[in-house]
Amino acid sequence: MHNLAALPHTVKDACFRLGKVPESEREESQATFHNLFLHIHSVRVHLRSLSPTLTFGLGLMATSSFVLTVITGVLLMVYYKPSTDLAYQSIKDIHFTVSTGRFIRNIHRWAAQVMVLVVLLHMARVFFTASYKKPREFNWLVGLGLLVFTLALSFTGYLLPWDQLAYWAITIGSNIANSPRELTDAIGITKWLDPGGFQKRLLLGANFVGQDALIRFYVLHVFVLPVALVGLLGVHFWRIRKDGGLAKPEDPMGGLAEWGGERRPVFQPLATKTYGLMALVKGKRPTVNRGPENTVMSWPHLFWAELSVFMVTVATTLVLAFYSDAPLKELANPAIPENPAKAPWYFLGIQELVSYSAFTGGLLIPLVVVLGLGLIPFLDRRPGGEGEWFGTPREKPVFWQSVLFSVAVTVGMVAFTVNFGWLRNWFPSIHQLWIIAINPGSLLVLIFAAWSLWVLRRRDSVRLAAVALFTCFLVGFTLLTYFATVHRGPNWHFYWWPTQWPLH
């Protein structure tokens, strides 16, 4: 009976090894060691890493949104039926019949949207704080993979409601996958080599969006991509830990260092200090020469900061879900296309380029951008500026110059094509190869690359050239997304406002 009475305490002690709230730094470190979720952190964290304006908590916001999508996604799976005959009705049941079903679906949808947006902002933050530099090159590549998986995860979920919006958005996506055929048709080799057709059949399981496509997208969305993303996320967190935490400028050895508007003491290492570990290894490592100055215990300081970001993300998602319903249009009808048929908002910038050339805008340019992003840390090898927004004095002027330049070029290019058309309008019988090679999308890329090379030659800095190119692509992508969202109407014509769309 005594053991039974003590059961709550013994179970609690078995689950939580410390058994009480830590009261000393030693116990706080033990709390970190003995907890699976806290163990990904180092015992102590630098005060710079806790500064809200360094990261804005974007990485944790993305992770929090992913957790929300997983939890709500599992609940939705209880009622969802992955069949072209039943999927739409099951979504309507969730939306109108199941208790709290509409709210859970709204949370799932908004958490996914927030996740996509925050991941994009997180990548921009890492770039503009130069947090990809040595030894974080590999983690930059892992983050790039996470960006691709996040977009794929959101895109595969787009088809599941099986309504008009989903059906025709996926039709656009599958046509982009098929776009290499634009090139192979132009040079007359499609019957021997058809990578576009292969990609489309691999994606849809057929030549059209149907039951096979719905099953493939469902399996990818609920199992393959989440598992892959969790694995890559684990590697991402592990590398942050092994690379010494968040990037930050190196403190000078000894004396005082000024940051955050204050002068703070810095540890003075001993020149002869070494360490040994159970006769297995010995030597002098950087961690030996680092003191505890300007660091605090991860428990509870970092834990509370992360919990705050998580709560803000959840609260924001709940508010959005409460006031805005996830869209659900009419049942998918392959005979009546949506006009305009638009891709998800994060692909609308690409769809704007696809309207000029599917192969160049849909595959070639995105592939060039991803490869360019992957090469950045391996081309920018000069140290300096890590862990600070625009860490070197010359970066901010180049950033603003690039913003103005890319706005002028992108708006000018769109305005020109809207008012004067492009090659096909001027020369109706022109060969398709010219359309593929010379279009507004490819010209934008070349102009941005030329701007970056000019900055490199003038400033003699790979980092500044990378800032110029990254800024141009970021601004160009944002503007093209805006034009495709607001100003493109039926038949992809340009309208100043949706109220000007023709009535049917």
Secondary structure, DSSP 4 states (H G I P E B T S, - for coil): -HHHHTHHHHHHHHHSTT-S---SHHHHHHHHHT-TTGGGS-SEEEGGGG-HHHHTTHHHHHHHHHHHHHHHHHHHHTT---STTTHHHHHHHHHHTSTTHHHHHHHHHHHHHHHHHHHHHHHHHHHHTTTTSTT-HHHHHHHHHHHHHHHHHHHHHTSTT-BHHHHHHHHHHHHHHTTHHHHHHHHT-TTT--HHHHHHHHHHSSSSSSHHHHHHHHHIIIIIHHHHHHHHHHHHHHHHHHTTSS--PPPPSSSEEEETTEEEE-----TT--EEETTTEEE--GGGG--STTEEEIIIIIHHHHHHHHHHHHHHHHHHHHHSPPP--SBP-TTS--SS----GGGHHHHHHHTT-HHIIIIIHHHHHHHHHHHHHHH------TTSTT-STTHHHHHHHHHHHHHHHHHHHHHHHHHH--HHHH-TT--HHHHHHSSHHHHHHHHHHHHHHHHHHHH--HHHHHHHHHHHHHHHHHHHHHIIIIIB-GGG-B-SSGGGSPP-
